[in-house]
């Protein structure tokens, strides 16, 4: 069972994922976006683990464990789902 939190305090926060090497939870897509800057769209709980749904400039969405994200709290909050607001880099 999963729980989605669209209004999480992390929504729109700029993050850079740093997935742990050889983690069986991650795929080649996770590692392809490692080190790139994205924004949190929502936080989900799956199997008792908290993951962030991270959106990137090419509109690709990739899930990462919260512990594997470096956050930049100075970034404007919001995602392209929030209407005219667009996140700043």
PAKOLGU-595020 format. One record per residue: y, z, x of N, C-alpha, C, CB in turn; residue number from 1. Coordinates in steps of 0.2 Angstrom, whole numbers, plus 5000, padded with zeros to 4 digits. Atoms other than C-alpha are relative to their C-alpha. Glycine has a CB too. Layout:
BEGIN
<atom n_c2="Y" n_c3="Z" n_c1="X" ca_c2="Y" ca_c3="Z" ca_c1="X" c_c2="Y" c_c3="Z" c_c1="X" cb_c2="Y" cb_c3="Z" cb_c1="X" num="NUM"/>
...
This chain:
BEGIN
<atom n_c2="4994" n_c3="5000" n_c1="5004" ca_c2="5000" ca_c3="5000" ca_c1="5000" c_c2="5006" c_c3="5000" c_c1="5004" cb_c2="5000" cb_c3="5006" cb_c1="4995" num="1"/>
<atom n_c2="4993" n_c3="5001" n_c1="4996" ca_c2="5018" ca_c3="4996" ca_c1="5006" c_c2="5005" c_c3="5002" c_c1="4996" cb_c2="5001" cb_c3="4993" cb_c1="5003" num="2"/>
<atom n_c2="4993" n_c3="4998" n_c1="5003" ca_c2="5035" ca_c3="5003" ca_c1="5002" c_c2="5005" c_c3="4997" c_c1="5003" cb_c2="5001" cb_c3="5008" cb_c1="5000" num="3"/>
<atom n_c2="4994" n_c3="5004" n_c1="4997" ca_c2="5051" ca_c3="4993" ca_c1="5004" c_c2="5006" c_c3="5004" c_c1="4999" cb_c2="5000" cb_c3="4993" cb_c1="4997" num="4"/>
<atom n_c2="4993" n_c3="4996" n_c1="5001" ca_c2="5068" ca_c3="5001" ca_c1="5007" c_c2="5005" c_c3="4995" c_c1="5002" cb_c2="5000" cb_c3="5006" cb_c1="5004" num="5"/>
<atom n_c2="4995" n_c3="5005" n_c1="4998" ca_c2="5081" ca_c3="4987" ca_c1="5005" c_c2="5007" c_c3="5004" c_c1="5001" cb_c2="5001" cb_c3="4996" cb_c1="4994" num="6"/>
<atom n_c2="4994" n_c3="4997" n_c1="4999" ca_c2="5095" ca_c3="5000" ca_c1="5005" c_c2="5000" c_c3="5005" c_c1="5006" cb_c2="5003" cb_c3="5004" cb_c1="4994" num="7"/>
<atom n_c2="5001" n_c3="4995" n_c1="4995" ca_c2="5090" ca_c3="5009" ca_c1="5021" c_c2="5006" c_c3="5000" c_c1="5004" cb_c2="4994" cb_c3="4997" cb_c1="5005" num="8"/>
<atom n_c2="4994" n_c3="5000" n_c1="4996" ca_c2="5104" ca_c3="5015" ca_c1="5032" c_c2="4999" c_c3="4996" c_c1="5006" cb_c2="5000" cb_c3="5008" cb_c1="5003" num="9"/>
<atom n_c2="5001" n_c3="5005" n_c1="4994" ca_c2="5097" ca_c3="5003" ca_c1="5046" c_c2="5002" c_c3="4993" c_c1="4998" cb_c2="4993" cb_c3="5000" cb_c1="5003" num="10"/>
<atom n_c2="4999" n_c3="5007" n_c1="5002" ca_c2="5101" ca_c3="4988" ca_c1="5035" c_c2="5006" c_c3="4997" c_c1="5003" cb_c2="5001" cb_c3="5000" cb_c1="4992" num="11"/>
<atom n_c2="4994" n_c3="5003" n_c1="4997" ca_c2="5112" ca_c3="4976" ca_c1="5045" c_c2="5001" c_c3="5002" c_c1="5007" cb_c2="5006" cb_c3="5001" cb_c1="4996" num="12"/>
<atom n_c2="4999" n_c3="4997" n_c1="4994" ca_c2="5111" ca_c3="4986" ca_c1="5061" c_c2="4997" c_c3="4994" c_c1="5005" cb_c2="4996" cb_c3="5007" cb_c1="5001" num="13"/>
<atom n_c2="5002" n_c3="5005" n_c1="4994" ca_c2="5110" ca_c3="4974" ca_c1="5077" c_c2="4994" c_c3="5004" c_c1="5004" cb_c2="5005" cb_c3="4998" cb_c1="5004" num="14"/>
<atom n_c2="5006" n_c3="4997" n_c1="4996" ca_c2="5093" ca_c3="4977" ca_c1="5086" c_c2="4997" c_c3="4995" c_c1="5005" cb_c2="4994" cb_c3="5002" cb_c1="4995" num="15"/>
<atom n_c2="5003" n_c3="5004" n_c1="4995" ca_c2="5084" ca_c3="4970" ca_c1="5101" c_c2="4993" c_c3="5003" c_c1="5000" cb_c2="5003" cb_c3="5000" cb_c1="5007" num="16"/>
<atom n_c2="5007" n_c3="4998" n_c1="4999" ca_c2="5065" ca_c3="4971" ca_c1="5100" c_c2="4997" c_c3="5000" c_c1="5007" cb_c2="4995" cb_c3="4996" cb_c1="4995" num="17"/>
<atom n_c2="5003" n_c3="5000" n_c1="4993" ca_c2="5055" ca_c3="4977" ca_c1="5115" c_c2="4993" c_c3="5002" c_c1="4998" cb_c2="5003" cb_c3="5005" cb_c1="5004" num="18"/>
<atom n_c2="5006" n_c3="4998" n_c1="5001" ca_c2="5037" ca_c3="4977" ca_c1="5109" c_c2="4995" c_c3="5001" c_c1="5006" cb_c2="4996" cb_c3="4994" cb_c1="4996" num="19"/>
<atom n_c2="5004" n_c3="4997" n_c1="4995" ca_c2="5024" ca_c3="4986" ca_c1="5119" c_c2="4995" c_c3="4994" c_c1="5002" cb_c2="4996" cb_c3="5006" cb_c1="4998" num="20"/>
<atom n_c2="5005" n_c3="5005" n_c1="4997" ca_c2="5013" ca_c3="4974" ca_c1="5130" c_c2="4993" c_c3="5001" c_c1="4997" cb_c2="5000" cb_c3="4999" cb_c1="5007" num="21"/>
<atom n_c2="5007" n_c3="5000" n_c1="5002" ca_c2="4996" ca_c3="4970" ca_c1="5123" c_c2="4999" c_c3="5005" c_c1="4994" cb_c2="4995" cb_c3="5003" cb_c1="5006" num="22"/>
<atom n_c2="5001" n_c3="4996" n_c1="5006" ca_c2="4999" ca_c3="4980" ca_c1="5107" c_c2="4996" c_c3="4996" c_c1="4995" cb_c2="5007" cb_c3="5003" cb_c1="4997" num="23"/>
<atom n_c2="5003" n_c3="5004" n_c1="5005" ca_c2="4986" ca_c3="4974" ca_c1="5094" c_c2="5003" c_c3="4999" c_c1="4994" cb_c2="4993" cb_c3="5003" cb_c1="4999" num="24"/>
<atom n_c2="4996" n_c3="5001" n_c1="5006" ca_c2="4998" ca_c3="4976" ca_c1="5080" c_c2="5005" c_c3="4994" c_c1="5001" cb_c2="5004" cb_c3="5006" cb_c1="4999" num="25"/>
<atom n_c2="4995" n_c3="5005" n_c1="5000" ca_c2="5009" ca_c3="4962" ca_c1="5087" c_c2="4996" c_c3="4993" c_c1="5002" cb_c2="5005" cb_c3="5001" cb_c1="5006" num="26"/>
<atom n_c2="5003" n_c3="5007" n_c1="4999" ca_c2="5006" ca_c3="4943" ca_c1="5088" c_c2="5005" c_c3="4996" c_c1="5005" cb_c2="4999" cb_c3="4996" cb_c1="4993" num="27"/>
<atom n_c2="4996" n_c3="5004" n_c1="4996" ca_c2="5013" ca_c3="4929" ca_c1="5099" c_c2="5007" c_c3="4999" c_c1="4997" cb_c2="4997" cb_c3="4993" cb_c1="5001" num="28"/>
<atom n_c2="4993" n_c3="5000" n_c1="5003" ca_c2="5028" ca_c3="4928" ca_c1="5087" c_c2="5004" c_c3="5006" c_c1="5002" cb_c2="4999" cb_c3="4999" cb_c1="4992" num="29"/>
<atom n_c2="4996" n_c3="4994" n_c1="4998" ca_c2="5033" ca_c3="4946" ca_c1="5090" c_c2="5002" c_c3="4999" c_c1="5007" cb_c2="4995" cb_c3="5006" cb_c1="4999" num="30"/>
<atom n_c2="4998" n_c3="5001" n_c1="4993" ca_c2="5033" ca_c3="4942" ca_c1="5109" c_c2="5005" c_c3="4995" c_c1="5001" cb_c2="4993" cb_c3="5000" cb_c1="5004" num="31"/>
<atom n_c2="4995" n_c3="5005" n_c1="4999" ca_c2="5042" ca_c3="4926" ca_c1="5107" c_c2="5007" c_c3="5002" c_c1="4998" cb_c2="4998" cb_c3="4994" cb_c1="4995" num="32"/>
<atom n_c2="4993" n_c3="4998" n_c1="5002" ca_c2="5057" ca_c3="4935" ca_c1="5099" c_c2="5002" c_c3="5007" c_c1="5004" cb_c2="5000" cb_c3="5002" cb_c1="4992" num="33"/>
<atom n_c2="4998" n_c3="4994" n_c1="4996" ca_c2="5056" ca_c3="4950" ca_c1="5111" c_c2="5006" c_c3="4999" c_c1="5004" cb_c2="4994" cb_c3="5002" cb_c1="5004" num="34"/>
<atom n_c2="4994" n_c3="5001" n_c1="4996" ca_c2="5073" ca_c3="4953" ca_c1="5119" c_c2="5005" c_c3="4996" c_c1="4997" cb_c2="4998" cb_c3="4997" cb_c1="5007" num="35"/>
<atom n_c2="4995" n_c3="5004" n_c1="5003" ca_c2="5082" ca_c3="4942" ca_c1="5107" c_c2="5004" c_c3="5005" c_c1="4995" cb_c2="4997" cb_c3="4994" cb_c1="4996" num="36"/>
<atom n_c2="4996" n_c3="4996" n_c1="5004" ca_c2="5096" ca_c3="4950" ca_c1="5096" c_c2="4999" c_c3="4998" c_c1="4992" cb_c2="5007" cb_c3="5000" cb_c1="5001" num="37"/>
<atom n_c2="5001" n_c3="5002" n_c1="5007" ca_c2="5092" ca_c3="4951" ca_c1="5077" c_c2="5004" c_c3="5006" c_c1="4996" cb_c2="4993" cb_c3="5000" cb_c1="4998" num="38"/>
<atom n_c2="4997" n_c3="4995" n_c1="5004" ca_c2="5098" ca_c3="4962" ca_c1="5062" c_c2="4994" c_c3="5002" c_c1="4995" cb_c2="5006" cb_c3="4997" cb_c1="4996" num="39"/>
<atom n_c2="5005" n_c3="4997" n_c1="5005" ca_c2="5087" ca_c3="4974" ca_c1="5051" c_c2="5002" c_c3="4998" c_c1="4993" cb_c2="5000" cb_c3="5008" cb_c1="5001" num="40"/>
<atom n_c2="4999" n_c3="5002" n_c1="5007" ca_c2="5085" ca_c3="4967" ca_c1="5034" c_c2="4998" c_c3="5006" c_c1="4995" cb_c2="4996" cb_c3="4994" cb_c1="4998" num="41"/>
<atom n_c2="5003" n_c3="4994" n_c1="5004" ca_c2="5074" ca_c3="4982" ca_c1="5027" c_c2="4995" c_c3="5003" c_c1="5004" cb_c2="4997" cb_c3="4997" cb_c1="4993" num="42"/>
<atom n_c2="5005" n_c3="4996" n_c1="4997" ca_c2="5062" ca_c3="4995" ca_c1="5032" c_c2="4994" c_c3="5000" c_c1="4996" cb_c2="5003" cb_c3="5007" cb_c1="5003" num="43"/>
<atom n_c2="5006" n_c3="4999" n_c1="5004" ca_c2="5044" ca_c3="4995" ca_c1="5026" c_c2="4995" c_c3="5005" c_c1="5003" cb_c2="4997" cb_c3="4993" cb_c1="4999" num="44"/>
<atom n_c2="5006" n_c3="4996" n_c1="4998" ca_c2="5030" ca_c3="5007" ca_c1="5027" c_c2="4994" c_c3="4997" c_c1="4998" cb_c2="5001" cb_c3="5008" cb_c1="4997" num="45"/>
<atom n_c2="5007" n_c3="5003" n_c1="5001" ca_c2="5013" ca_c3="5000" ca_c1="5029" c_c2="4995" c_c3="5004" c_c1="5004" cb_c2="5000" cb_c3="4992" cb_c1="5002" num="46"/>
<atom n_c2="5005" n_c3="4996" n_c1="4997" ca_c2="4998" ca_c3="5010" ca_c1="5032" c_c2="5003" c_c3="5006" c_c1="5004" cb_c2="4996" cb_c3="4996" cb_c1="5005" num="47"/>
<atom n_c2="4997" n_c3="4994" n_c1="4997" ca_c2="5009" ca_c3="5025" ca_c1="5036" c_c2="5004" c_c3="4999" c_c1="5006" cb_c2="4994" cb_c3="5004" cb_c1="5002" num="48"/>
<atom n_c2="4995" n_c3="5001" n_c1="4995" ca_c2="5019" ca_c3="5016" ca_c1="5049" c_c2="5006" c_c3="4997" c_c1="4998" cb_c2="4996" cb_c3="4995" cb_c1="5005" num="49"/>
<atom n_c2="4994" n_c3="5002" n_c1="5002" ca_c2="5037" ca_c3="5012" ca_c1="5048" c_c2="5002" c_c3="4994" c_c1="5004" cb_c2="5006" cb_c3="5005" cb_c1="5000" num="50"/>
<atom n_c2="4998" n_c3="5006" n_c1="4997" ca_c2="5042" ca_c3="4994" ca_c1="5052" c_c2="5006" c_c3="4997" c_c1="4998" cb_c2="4994" cb_c3="4994" cb_c1="4999" num="51"/>
<atom n_c2="4994" n_c3="5003" n_c1="5002" ca_c2="5058" ca_c3="4985" ca_c1="5052" c_c2="4999" c_c3="4992" c_c1="4999" cb_c2="5006" cb_c3="5001" cb_c1="5005" num="52"/>
<atom n_c2="5000" n_c3="5008" n_c1="5001" ca_c2="5060" ca_c3="4967" ca_c1="5045" c_c2="5006" c_c3="4998" c_c1="5003" cb_c2="5000" cb_c3="4999" cb_c1="4992" num="53"/>
<atom n_c2="4994" n_c3="5002" n_c1="4996" ca_c2="5071" ca_c3="4959" ca_c1="5058" c_c2="5001" c_c3="4993" c_c1="4999" cb_c2="4999" cb_c3="5002" cb_c1="5007" num="54"/>
<atom n_c2="4998" n_c3="5007" n_c1="5000" ca_c2="5080" ca_c3="4943" ca_c1="5055" c_c2="5004" c_c3="4998" c_c1="5006" cb_c2="5005" cb_c3="4999" cb_c1="4993" num="55"/>
<atom n_c2="4997" n_c3="5003" n_c1="4994" ca_c2="5086" ca_c3="4932" ca_c1="5069" c_c2="5004" c_c3="4994" c_c1="4998" cb_c2="4995" cb_c3="4997" cb_c1="5005" num="56"/>
<atom n_c2="4995" n_c3="5005" n_c1="5001" ca_c2="5100" ca_c3="4918" ca_c1="5070" c_c2="4996" c_c3="4994" c_c1="4997" cb_c2="5003" cb_c3="4998" cb_c1="5006" num="57"/>
<atom n_c2="5003" n_c3="5006" n_c1="5003" ca_c2="5087" ca_c3="4904" ca_c1="5066" c_c2="4997" c_c3="5002" c_c1="4993" cb_c2="4995" cb_c3="4998" cb_c1="5005" num="58"/>
<atom n_c2="5002" n_c3="4998" n_c1="5006" ca_c2="5083" ca_c3="4914" ca_c1="5050" c_c2="4992" c_c3="5002" c_c1="5000" cb_c2="5001" cb_c3="4995" cb_c1="4995" num="59"/>
<atom n_c2="5006" n_c3="4997" n_c1="5000" ca_c2="5066" ca_c3="4919" ca_c1="5056" c_c2="4999" c_c3="5007" c_c1="4999" cb_c2="4997" cb_c3="4998" cb_c1="5007" num="60"/>
<atom n_c2="5001" n_c3="4993" n_c1="5001" ca_c2="5060" ca_c3="4936" ca_c1="5050" c_c2="4993" c_c3="5002" c_c1="5004" cb_c2="4999" cb_c3="5001" cb_c1="4992" num="61"/>
<atom n_c2="5006" n_c3="4997" n_c1="4996" ca_c2="5048" ca_c3="4946" ca_c1="5061" c_c2="5000" c_c3="5008" c_c1="4999" cb_c2="5001" cb_c3="4998" cb_c1="5008" num="62"/>
<atom n_c2="5000" n_c3="4992" n_c1="5000" ca_c2="5042" ca_c3="4964" ca_c1="5059" c_c2="4998" c_c3="5003" c_c1="5006" cb_c2="4994" cb_c3="5001" cb_c1="4994" num="63"/>
<atom n_c2="5001" n_c3="4996" n_c1="4994" ca_c2="5043" ca_c3="4977" ca_c1="5072" c_c2="4999" c_c3="5007" c_c1="4998" cb_c2="5005" cb_c3="4999" cb_c1="5006" num="64"/>
<atom n_c2="5000" n_c3="4993" n_c1="5001" ca_c2="5038" ca_c3="4995" ca_c1="5073" c_c2="5007" c_c3="5003" c_c1="5002" cb_c2="4995" cb_c3="5004" cb_c1="5005" num="65"/>
<atom n_c2="4994" n_c3="4998" n_c1="4998" ca_c2="5054" ca_c3="5005" ca_c1="5073" c_c2="5001" c_c3="5003" c_c1="5007" cb_c2="5002" cb_c3="5006" cb_c1="4995" num="66"/>
<atom n_c2="5000" n_c3="4997" n_c1="4993" ca_c2="5050" ca_c3="5014" ca_c1="5089" c_c2="5001" c_c3="4994" c_c1="5006" cb_c2="4994" cb_c3="5004" cb_c1="5002" num="67"/>
<atom n_c2="5000" n_c3="5005" n_c1="4995" ca_c2="5050" ca_c3="4997" ca_c1="5098" c_c2="5007" c_c3="4996" c_c1="4999" cb_c2="4995" cb_c3="4995" cb_c1="4999" num="68"/>
<atom n_c2="4994" n_c3="5004" n_c1="5001" ca_c2="5068" ca_c3="4992" ca_c1="5093" c_c2="5006" c_c3="5004" c_c1="5004" cb_c2="5002" cb_c3="5000" cb_c1="4993" num="69"/>
<atom n_c2="4994" n_c3="4998" n_c1="4997" ca_c2="5084" ca_c3="4995" ca_c1="5103" c_c2="5006" c_c3="4999" c_c1="4995" cb_c2="5001" cb_c3="4997" cb_c1="5007" num="70"/>
<atom n_c2="4995" n_c3="5001" n_c1="5005" ca_c2="5098" ca_c3="4998" ca_c1="5091" c_c2="5007" c_c3="5000" c_c1="5003" cb_c2="5000" cb_c3="5005" cb_c1="4994" num="71"/>
<atom n_c2="4993" n_c3="5000" n_c1="4999" ca_c2="5117" ca_c3="4994" ca_c1="5092" c_c2="5003" c_c3="5002" c_c1="4994" cb_c2="5002" cb_c3="4993" cb_c1="5003" num="72"/>
<atom n_c2="4997" n_c3="4997" n_c1="5006" ca_c2="5125" ca_c3="5005" ca_c1="5079" c_c2="5007" c_c3="4997" c_c1="4999" cb_c2="5000" cb_c3="5007" cb_c1="5000" num="73"/>
<atom n_c2="4993" n_c3="5002" n_c1="5000" ca_c2="5142" ca_c3="4997" ca_c1="5083" c_c2="5001" c_c3="4993" c_c1="4996" cb_c2="5003" cb_c3="4999" cb_c1="5007" num="74"/>
<atom n_c2="4999" n_c3="5006" n_c1="5004" ca_c2="5138" ca_c3="4981" ca_c1="5074" c_c2="5001" c_c3="5000" c_c1="4993" cb_c2="4993" cb_c3="4996" cb_c1="5001" num="75"/>
<atom n_c2="4998" n_c3="4999" n_c1="5007" ca_c2="5144" ca_c3="4977" ca_c1="5057" c_c2="4993" c_c3="5000" c_c1="4996" cb_c2="5004" cb_c3="4993" cb_c1="4998" num="76"/>
<atom n_c2="5006" n_c3="4999" n_c1="5004" ca_c2="5131" ca_c3="4981" ca_c1="5044" c_c2="5000" c_c3="4994" c_c1="4994" cb_c2="5000" cb_c3="5007" cb_c1="4996" num="77"/>
<atom n_c2="5001" n_c3="5005" n_c1="5005" ca_c2="5124" ca_c3="4968" ca_c1="5031" c_c2="4996" c_c3="4994" c_c1="5003" cb_c2="5007" cb_c3="4998" cb_c1="4998" num="78"/>
<atom n_c2="5003" n_c3="5006" n_c1="4998" ca_c2="5114" ca_c3="4953" ca_c1="5031" c_c2="5002" c_c3="4994" c_c1="4996" cb_c2="4992" cb_c3="5001" cb_c1="4999" num="79"/>
<atom n_c2="4998" n_c3="5006" n_c1="5004" ca_c2="5115" ca_c3="4935" ca_c1="5024" c_c2="4998" c_c3="5001" c_c1="4992" cb_c2="4997" cb_c3="4994" cb_c1="5002" num="80"/>
<atom n_c2="5002" n_c3="4998" n_c1="5007" ca_c2="5107" ca_c3="4943" ca_c1="5008" c_c2="5006" c_c3="5003" c_c1="4996" cb_c2="4994" cb_c3="5004" cb_c1="5000" num="81"/>
<atom n_c2="4995" n_c3="4996" n_c1="5003" ca_c2="5123" ca_c3="4953" ca_c1="5005" c_c2="5006" c_c3="4995" c_c1="4998" cb_c2="5003" cb_c3="5005" cb_c1="5005" num="82"/>
<atom n_c2="4995" n_c3="5004" n_c1="5003" ca_c2="5133" ca_c3="4938" ca_c1="4999" c_c2="5005" c_c3="4997" c_c1="5006" cb_c2="5005" cb_c3="5003" cb_c1="4995" num="83"/>
<atom n_c2="4995" n_c3="5003" n_c1="4995" ca_c2="5149" ca_c3="4933" ca_c1="5009" c_c2="5000" c_c3="5003" c_c1="5007" cb_c2="5007" cb_c3="4999" cb_c1="4997" num="84"/>
<atom n_c2="5000" n_c3="4996" n_c1="4994" ca_c2="5146" ca_c3="4946" ca_c1="5022" c_c2="4995" c_c3="4997" c_c1="5005" cb_c2="4999" cb_c3="5007" cb_c1="4999" num="85"/>
<atom n_c2="5004" n_c3="5002" n_c1="4995" ca_c2="5139" ca_c3="4940" ca_c1="5038" c_c2="5000" c_c3="5004" c_c1="5006" cb_c2="5001" cb_c3="4992" cb_c1="5002" num="86"/>
<atom n_c2="4999" n_c3="4995" n_c1="4995" ca_c2="5134" ca_c3="4951" ca_c1="5052" c_c2="5003" c_c3="4997" c_c1="5006" cb_c2="4992" cb_c3="5002" cb_c1="5003" num="87"/>
<atom n_c2="4996" n_c3="5002" n_c1="4994" ca_c2="5144" ca_c3="4950" ca_c1="5068" c_c2="4995" c_c3="5001" c_c1="5006" cb_c2="5007" cb_c3="5003" cb_c1="5001" num="88"/>
<atom n_c2="5004" n_c3="4999" n_c1="4994" ca_c2="5136" ca_c3="4948" ca_c1="5085" c_c2="5003" c_c3="5005" c_c1="5005" cb_c2="4999" cb_c3="4993" cb_c1="5004" num="89"/>
